Amino acid sequence: QVQVVESGGGLVQPGGSLRLSCVGSGSAFATATVGWYRQAPPTTQRDLVAQIDSGSGTYYLDSVKGRFTISRDNAKNTVYLEMNNLKPTDTAVYYCRTLHSGAIFWGQGTLVTVSS
C-alpha cells in the first residue's frame, strides 16, 4: 500500500513559479507510476497533467509542455512538479496519484491559484 501527501500549493501571480511535492510512504513508491492530476472548479473531472514511471519515463499534457517538469527522488520517496510561467488557466486543485501492481492511491490535493 502506498499513501501520498501533497504540498507546495499556494497563490502566485501569472508568470510565477511553484514546486509541488508528493511524498509517498512504503518501499513500493520507488517503483510506482506517479501522476499529477488537476481539477479546476467547478468541474469534477481530473485531468492528467504530468506522469513519471519507475524508469523515469515522462508524459506531459500539451498545454504544460515546456513549462512544467516532473521528477522523482527515490531516496526521499518524493515526486516533484516544477511549474513555471504559470497562467490563470493553471488554477486548480492538484492531486498526486500512484499506481503500483494495479492498486491506485490518491492524495488529498493541494490548491494552486494563479491570479494577479
C-alpha positions in Angstrom: 0.0 0.0 0.0 1.2 3.5 -0.9 0.0 6.6 0.8 0.8 10.0 -0.6 0.7 13.6 0.8 1.0 16.7 -1.5 2.3 20.1 -0.6 3.6 23.2 -2.2 0.4 24.8 -3.5 -0.5 28.5 -3.0 -1.3 31.8 -4.5 1.1 33.0 -7.3 0.9 35.8 -9.9 0.8 35.0 -13.6 4.3 34.2 -14.8 5.3 32.9 -11.4 6.6 29.5 -10.3 5.7 26.9 -7.8 7.1 23.5 -6.9 4.7 20.8 -5.7 5.9 17.8 -3.8 4.3 14.4 -3.4 5.7 12.3 -0.6 4.9 8.6 -0.6 5.1 6.0 2.1 6.4 2.5 1.7 9.1 0.9 -0.4 6.7 0.4 -3.3 6.7 4.1 -4.0 10.0 3.9 -5.8 8.6 1.5 -8.4 5.2 3.2 -8.7 4.0 5.2 -11.6 3.2 8.6 -10.2 0.9 11.2 -11.8 -0.1 14.7 -11.1 -3.7 15.5 -11.9 -5.7 18.7 -11.6 -9.3 19.5 -11.0 -10.4 23.0 -11.8 -13.6 24.2 -10.1 -16.5 23.9 -10.7 -15.7 20.7 -12.8 -15.4 17.3 -11.2 -13.1 15.9 -13.9 -9.4 15.4 -13.0 -7.0 15.8 -15.9 -3.6 14.1 -16.0 -1.0 16.9 -16.2 2.2 15.0 -15.9 3.3 11.5 -15.1 6.6 9.7 -14.3 7.1 5.9 -14.3 9.6 3.7 -12.5 12.1 4.2 -15.2 11.7 8.0 -15.2 9.8 8.0 -18.4 7.6 11.0 -18.5 4.3 12.3 -20.0 3.0 15.9 -20.2 -0.3 17.4 -21.1 0.2 19.5 -24.2 -0.7 22.8 -22.5 2.0 22.4 -19.9 4.9 21.2 -22.1 7.9 23.5 -21.8 6.5 25.0 -18.5 6.1 22.0 -16.1 8.7 19.4 -15.2 8.1 16.2 -13.3 10.9 14.5 -11.5 11.4 12.0 -8.7 13.9 11.4 -5.9 13.5 7.8 -4.8 15.9 8.3 -1.8 13.3 10.8 -0.4 10.2 8.9 -1.7 9.2 12.2 -3.4 7.9 13.2 -6.8 8.1 16.9 -7.7 6.2 19.0 -10.2 8.1 22.2 -11.0 5.7 24.7 -12.6 7.0 27.8 -14.3 5.3 30.6 -16.3 2.1 29.8 -14.5 -1.2 31.0 -16.1 -4.6 31.7 -14.6 -5.8 28.6 -16.5 -3.5 26.5 -14.3 -5.6 27.3 -11.3 -6.9 24.1 -9.8 -6.5 21.6 -7.0 -3.5 19.4 -7.9 -3.6 15.7 -6.9 -0.9 13.1 -6.7 -1.9 9.6 -7.8 0.2 6.4 -7.5 -0.2 3.2 -9.5 1.5 0.1 -8.3 0.6 -3.5 -9.0 -2.8 -2.4 -10.1 -3.5 -0.5 -6.9 -4.3 3.2 -7.1 -3.9 5.7 -4.3 -4.7 9.4 -4.3 -3.5 12.2 -2.1 -5.8 14.9 -0.6 -4.8 17.6 -3.1 -3.1 21.0 -2.9 -4.7 24.2 -4.2 -2.8 26.3 -6.8 -4.3 29.7 -7.5 -2.8 31.9 -10.3 -4.1 35.4 -10.1 -2.9 39.0 -10.0 
